[in-house]
Amino acid sequence: MKRHSGVEKGVLLLAALFMMVGFYLIIYPQDMVIIHPGTSGYKSGAGSSYGEHVSPNASRVYGVLSLLLGSGIGWAVLTKRYD
C-alpha cells in the first residue's frame, strides 16, 4: 500500500468537500442566488457582476455536478500511477 503525500491528502480532502456539498444539495435542495463575476472579476465596487437565481431543481443539478467532480478528483488521486 502506497503512502500519499501532503498535497495528495489535501486534494482528497477537497474532493471529499465537493462530495459532501453535492450530497447536501441533492438531499436538501436550496433556492439560492449564485454570484457571477463581471468584466473585472470579483473586485468589490468594480465591473458588472450579477446574480443568477437557482431553483431547487437546478440546485440538485449543481449537487450532482459537485458530486461527480469530487468523485473524479478523488479517483484521479487514488489511481495515480508511479512509474
N, C-alpha and C positions, 0 to 999 in steps of 0.2 A: 504494500500500500504506500502510495507516494504522499509526501508532505506538501502542503500548499504554502506558498509564500504569503507575505503580508498583503501584497497587492491582490492576490487571488482571493484571500479571505475577505478583503474589503469589497471586491466585486461580487462575491457570493452574498454578502450582507446587503448590498444594493439590489441584487436580484431578488432576495427574499422580501425586501421592502416593496419592490414593484409587485410581487405576487400578493402580498398582504393587502396592499391598496386595491389591487384588482379584485380579490375576493370580497373586500368590503363593498366596493362599488357594484358588484354583481348581486350581493345579498341585500344590501341597503342602498338602492339607487337614490341619488341626490338630485334635486332640482337646483342647479347652480349656474354660476357665470364664470367663464374662463376668460382671462385677460390675454389678449394677443398684442405683441409689440407693434408699434407703428413704424415709421420710417427711421426713427432714431433709437430703436431698441427699447429697453425698459427704463431709460433715464426719466426721472420724475420731472414733470412740467414741460417736457420737450416732445415733439412729434405728435402723432395722432394715434395713440393706442386705443383699442376698442374692446368691448366685452362681447362675448358670444353666449347667448342663453343656451343651456344644455338641459334638455328634458330628462326625466328619469330613464326612459328607454335609451336615449343616446348615452346617458351615464353608464348604463350596462355595457354598451358597445365599448366605451373607453375602458371599462373594467376588464373586458375580455382582451382588449389590446394590451393593457398593462400586464395581465396575467401571462399572455403569450410572450411578451417582451422579457419579463422576468424569467420565465422558463427557458427561453432561448439563451439568455445570458448565462444562467446557471449551467445549462447543458454544455455550452461552449467552454466554460472554465473547467468543468469536471471531466470533460473528454479531451482536453488538450493533450496532444502527443508530444513527448520529449524525444527528439531524435539526436 
